[in-house]
Amino acid sequence: MQRRTDLKKKDDAVSPVIAVMLMLVVTIIIAAVVSGFAGGLVGSQKAAPSASFDVSLTDKSIDLTVRSISEEVSSKDIMIVLSNAGDTRKLVPGYHTVPFGFNIVEWQDVKGFKDQDNVTTAADNPSISATQAANSTNSKQWFGNYTLKAGSRMSASDGAFIDVYSGIKPEGFTKSKFSKNEIIGGWTLAQWTSVFGDTATADNLGSDPTVLKLNSGSTIGDADLAAHLFSKGLATSGEAGATLTSSIYAETTDTNWVFGATSVYGDGYGGITEISPGDRVTVTIVHTPSGQTMFMKTVTVKEA
């Protein structure tokens, strides 16, 4: 009788051991599946091609020549960023076209273009030959339409990096970039109406880039602007220091304005206001599908 009891006790001891072993097996399987899934995610992230460029930069032009590249890359998949003394200019394919972008890859007898060349009139201008990028027949040379490979040369005039668009200050303003607080707190009535006319309203005008939205409670710096908005029931008083009674919207017909958290007059991609011989400019080429940097180099500007 005692022997059977001992056997039963031994059998009872086996169950916990098996349970623990099963739990370990299940845990290992789950860990393997999660590890494989995570590895697949990491492996699926597209890596940026590696590339080396020769950079020639003067106060009048910039040339980028591909010295080596791990694989051919479409120019539509890159963004070129120029930085100098805190200013940044981004050049985006499909947006920046002749003559203000890196729109040409030069080869054989193909020549560069001059800053005054305009692709819309190039076909009618006998001084612009069919071998120049600005000629309207050469769209394959424009930024975003060509493929980078070893030996490809991209060039642009100073219009690509000097603040061509954002540097054009709207009439009556001393700069071209503003925060919302600077607009409502610093603009005069004359500046406000030159941009928005009489469009200020509490009605939602949408989210187009030409529409400015200001939040309720924002402080108005100019007394005349406060009086103007007060007359529309949009401000607490007609005196400087009044606040908006509700969120308001205003819209401009000038499509050079781009309103957002920071509002700019221009293309919204920044710009370098001035570049001179001796300046140090950082040239970065970003592979946009991966978001990674393909190339970066800081060069000294030479005199043209």
C-alpha positions as CSV (number, residue, x, y, z in Angstrom):
1,M,0.0,0.0,0.0
2,Q,2.8,2.3,0.9
3,R,4.5,1.5,-2.4
4,R,1.5,2.6,-4.4
5,T,1.4,5.9,-2.5
6,D,5.0,6.5,-3.3
7,L,4.3,5.9,-7.0
8,K,1.4,8.3,-7.0
9,K,3.5,11.0,-5.4
10,K,6.2,10.5,-8.1
11,D,3.6,10.8,-10.8
12,D,2.2,13.9,-9.3
13,A,5.7,15.5,-9.4
14,V,5.9,14.9,-13.2
15,S,3.1,17.3,-14.2
16,P,4.6,20.5,-13.0
17,V,7.9,19.7,-14.8
18,I,6.1,19.1,-18.1
19,A,4.1,22.3,-17.7
20,V,7.3,24.3,-17.2
21,M,8.9,22.7,-20.2
22,L,5.9,23.5,-22.4
23,M,5.9,27.1,-21.2
24,L,9.6,27.3,-22.1
25,V,9.0,25.9,-25.5
26,V,6.1,28.3,-26.2
27,T,8.2,31.2,-25.0
28,I,11.1,30.3,-27.3
29,I,8.7,30.0,-30.3
30,I,7.1,33.3,-29.6
31,A,10.5,35.0,-29.2
32,A,11.7,33.5,-32.5
33,V,8.6,34.7,-34.3
34,V,8.9,38.2,-32.8
35,S,12.6,38.3,-33.6
36,G,12.0,37.2,-37.2
37,F,9.3,39.8,-37.6
38,A,11.4,42.6,-36.2
39,G,14.4,41.5,-38.4
40,G,12.1,41.7,-41.4
41,L,11.1,45.2,-40.5
42,V,14.7,46.3,-40.1
43,G,15.7,44.5,-43.3
44,S,12.9,46.1,-45.3
45,Q,14.0,49.6,-44.5
46,K,15.6,51.0,-47.7
47,A,19.2,52.1,-47.3
48,A,20.5,55.2,-49.0
49,P,23.0,54.6,-51.8
50,S,26.5,55.7,-51.1
51,A,28.0,58.4,-53.3
52,S,30.9,60.7,-53.6
53,F,30.7,64.1,-55.4
54,D,33.1,66.7,-56.5
55,V,31.8,70.1,-55.5
56,S,32.7,73.4,-57.2
57,L,31.1,76.5,-55.6
58,T,31.5,80.1,-56.5
59,D,29.5,83.2,-55.7
60,K,27.9,82.8,-59.1
61,S,27.4,79.1,-59.6
62,I,27.6,75.6,-58.2
63,D,28.6,72.3,-59.9
64,L,28.2,68.8,-58.5
65,T,29.8,66.0,-60.3
66,V,29.3,62.3,-59.3
67,R,32.7,60.8,-58.7
68,S,31.3,57.4,-57.6
69,I,27.9,56.0,-56.7
70,S,26.9,52.5,-55.5
71,E,23.8,52.4,-57.8
72,E,22.1,54.7,-60.3
73,V,19.7,57.1,-58.6
74,S,16.8,59.1,-60.1
75,S,17.2,62.7,-59.4
76,K,13.5,62.7,-58.3
77,D,14.7,60.7,-55.3
78,I,17.1,63.3,-54.0
79,M,16.9,66.7,-52.2
80,I,19.8,69.1,-52.2
81,V,20.3,71.2,-49.1
82,L,22.6,74.2,-48.9
83,S,23.5,75.7,-45.5
84,N,25.4,78.9,-44.7
85,A,25.6,80.8,-41.5
86,G,22.3,79.6,-40.2
87,D,20.4,80.0,-43.5
88,T,19.2,76.9,-45.3
89,R,18.0,76.4,-48.8
90,K,16.3,73.2,-49.9
91,L,16.0,72.3,-53.6
92,V,13.3,69.8,-54.4
93,P,12.8,68.1,-57.8
94,G,9.6,68.9,-59.6
95,Y,9.3,72.2,-57.7
96,H,12.5,74.1,-58.6
97,T,12.8,74.3,-62.3
98,V,15.0,76.2,-64.7
99,P,16.6,78.6,-64.0
100,F,16.5,78.3,-60.2
101,G,17.4,74.7,-59.5
102,F,19.9,71.9,-60.1
103,N,18.1,71.2,-63.4
104,I,20.9,69.8,-65.6
105,V,23.0,66.8,-65.8
106,E,25.7,67.6,-68.3
107,W,27.4,65.2,-70.6
108,Q,29.3,65.3,-73.9
109,D,28.4,68.4,-75.8
110,V,25.6,69.5,-73.5
111,K,26.3,72.9,-72.0
112,G,25.0,74.7,-68.9
113,F,22.5,77.5,-68.8
114,K,22.7,81.1,-67.7
115,D,20.6,82.5,-64.9
116,Q,18.7,84.8,-67.1
117,D,17.6,82.0,-69.4
118,N,14.0,81.1,-69.0
119,V,12.6,77.7,-70.1
120,T,9.3,79.2,-71.1
121,T,10.9,81.5,-73.7
122,A,13.9,79.5,-74.6
123,A,12.4,78.0,-77.7
124,D,12.0,81.5,-79.1
125,N,15.4,82.8,-78.1
126,P,18.0,82.1,-80.8
127,S,20.8,82.6,-78.3
128,I,19.7,79.6,-76.4
129,S,20.9,76.6,-78.3
130,A,19.3,73.1,-78.4
131,T,22.2,71.8,-76.3
132,Q,21.4,74.1,-73.3
133,A,19.2,72.9,-70.5
134,A,17.1,76.0,-70.5
135,N,15.9,75.0,-74.0
136,S,12.3,73.7,-73.7
137,T,13.2,70.7,-75.7
138,N,15.6,69.4,-73.0
139,S,13.2,68.6,-70.2
140,K,15.1,65.3,-69.7
141,Q,17.8,67.5,-68.2
142,W,15.7,69.2,-65.6
143,F,15.9,68.3,-61.9
144,G,13.8,65.3,-61.2
145,N,13.9,63.9,-64.8
146,Y,17.4,62.6,-65.1
147,T,19.4,59.7,-63.5
148,L,22.6,60.2,-61.5
149,K,25.4,57.9,-62.4
150,A,29.2,58.1,-62.2
151,G,30.3,61.1,-64.3
152,S,27.0,62.9,-64.2
153,R,27.3,66.7,-63.6
154,M,24.7,68.9,-62.1
155,S,25.1,72.6,-62.2
156,A,23.1,75.7,-61.4
157,S,23.6,79.5,-61.3
158,D,23.5,81.4,-58.1
159,G,19.7,81.7,-58.4
160,A,19.6,78.2,-57.0
161,F,21.0,79.1,-53.6
162,I,20.7,82.8,-53.1
163,D,17.3,83.6,-51.7
164,V,15.6,84.2,-55.0
165,Y,12.0,83.7,-53.9
166,S,12.1,84.1,-50.1
167,G,14.5,87.0,-50.5
168,I,11.9,89.0,-52.4
169,K,10.4,91.0,-49.6
170,P,6.7,92.0,-50.0
171,E,6.2,95.7,-50.4
172,G,6.0,97.4,-47.0
173,F,7.9,94.7,-45.1
174,T,11.6,94.4,-44.1
175,K,11.7,90.6,-44.1
176,S,9.9,87.7,-45.6
177,K,9.3,85.2,-42.7
178,F,7.0,85.7,-39.7
179,S,5.6,83.7,-36.8
180,K,1.9,84.1,-36.0
181,N,2.7,86.2,-33.0
182,E,4.8,88.5,-35.2
183,I,1.9,88.9,-37.6
184,I,-0.9,89.7,-35.1
185,G,1.5,91.4,-32.6
186,G,3.8,93.3,-35.0
187,W,2.0,94.1,-38.3
188,T,0.4,97.5,-38.8
189,L,-3.0,97.9,-40.3
190,A,-1.5,99.0,-43.6
191,Q,0.6,95.8,-43.7
192,W,-2.4,93.6,-42.8
193,T,-4.7,95.1,-45.4
194,S,-2.0,95.0,-48.1
195,V,-1.9,91.2,-47.6
196,F,-5.4,90.3,-46.6
197,G,-7.6,93.2,-47.6
198,D,-10.9,93.1,-45.7
199,T,-11.1,89.2,-45.5
200,A,-10.7,88.8,-41.7
201,T,-13.5,86.7,-40.4
202,A,-14.5,84.2,-37.7
203,D,-15.8,81.9,-40.4
204,N,-13.5,78.9,-41.3
205,L,-11.9,79.7,-44.6
206,G,-10.2,76.3,-44.9
207,S,-6.5,75.3,-44.7
208,D,-5.1,76.4,-48.1
209,P,-1.5,77.9,-47.9
210,T,-3.0,81.3,-48.6
211,V,-5.2,81.2,-45.5
212,L,-4.0,82.4,-42.1
213,K,-5.6,81.2,-38.9
214,L,-5.0,83.0,-35.6
215,N,-6.1,81.6,-32.3
216,S,-8.5,83.2,-29.8
217,G,-6.7,85.3,-27.2
218,S,-3.9,86.4,-29.5
219,T,-2.6,89.9,-28.6
220,I,-2.9,92.6,-31.2
221,G,0.1,95.0,-31.2
222,D,-1.1,97.8,-33.5
223,A,-4.0,100.1,-32.3
224,D,-5.3,100.7,-35.9
225,L,-5.3,97.0,-36.6
226,A,-7.1,96.4,-33.3
227,A,-9.7,99.0,-34.2
228,H,-10.2,97.4,-37.6
229,L,-10.7,93.9,-36.1
230,F,-12.9,95.4,-33.3
231,S,-15.2,96.9,-35.9
232,K,-15.8,93.3,-37.1
233,G,-16.4,92.0,-33.6
234,L,-13.1,90.0,-33.7
235,A,-11.2,91.9,-31.0
236,T,-11.9,92.8,-27.4
237,S,-11.3,96.5,-28.0
238,G,-9.9,99.0,-30.5
239,E,-6.7,99.6,-28.6
240,A,-3.2,98.2,-28.8
241,G,-3.0,95.2,-26.5
242,A,-6.5,94.0,-27.3
243,T,-7.0,90.3,-27.9
244,L,-8.9,88.2,-30.4
245,T,-12.4,87.2,-29.2
246,S,-12.2,84.0,-31.2
247,S,-10.1,82.2,-33.7
248,I,-10.0,84.2,-36.9
249,Y,-9.2,83.6,-40.6
250,A,-7.8,85.8,-43.3
251,E,-7.0,85.0,-46.9
252,T,-4.7,86.6,-49.4
253,T,-4.8,86.5,-53.2
254,D,-1.0,86.7,-53.5
255,T,0.0,83.1,-53.9
256,N,3.7,83.9,-53.0
257,W,2.5,83.8,-49.4
258,V,2.6,80.4,-47.6
259,F,0.9,80.6,-44.1
260,G,1.4,78.1,-41.4
261,A,3.1,77.9,-38.0
262,T,5.7,80.0,-39.7
263,S,4.5,82.1,-42.6
264,V,6.9,82.9,-45.5
265,Y,6.8,85.0,-48.6
266,G,8.3,82.7,-51.2
267,D,8.4,79.0,-52.0
268,G,8.7,77.8,-48.4
269,Y,12.0,76.1,-48.9
270,G,14.2,78.8,-47.4
271,G,17.1,80.5,-48.9
272,I,20.6,81.9,-48.4
273,T,20.3,85.7,-48.4
274,E,23.9,86.3,-49.5
275,I,26.9,84.3,-50.5
276,S,30.5,85.7,-50.9
277,P,33.9,84.4,-51.6
278,G,35.4,82.9,-48.4
279,D,32.0,81.8,-47.0
280,R,31.7,78.1,-45.9
281,V,28.7,76.4,-47.3
282,T,27.6,72.9,-46.4
283,V,26.2,70.8,-49.3
284,T,24.0,67.9,-48.3
285,I,22.3,65.4,-50.6
286,V,19.4,63.5,-49.1
287,H,18.0,60.3,-50.4
288,T,14.3,61.0,-49.9
289,P,12.9,57.4,-50.1
290,S,15.0,56.4,-47.1
291,G,15.4,59.8,-45.5
292,Q,19.1,59.3,-45.2
293,T,22.0,61.4,-46.2
294,M,23.9,60.3,-49.3
295,F,26.6,62.9,-49.2
296,M,27.7,65.9,-47.1
297,K,30.6,68.3,-47.5
298,T,31.5,71.8,-46.4
299,V,33.3,73.8,-49.1
300,T,34.7,77.3,-49.3
301,V,33.1,79.7,-51.8
302,K,35.5,80.9,-54.5
303,E,35.2,84.1,-56.5
304,A,33.7,83.5,-60.0
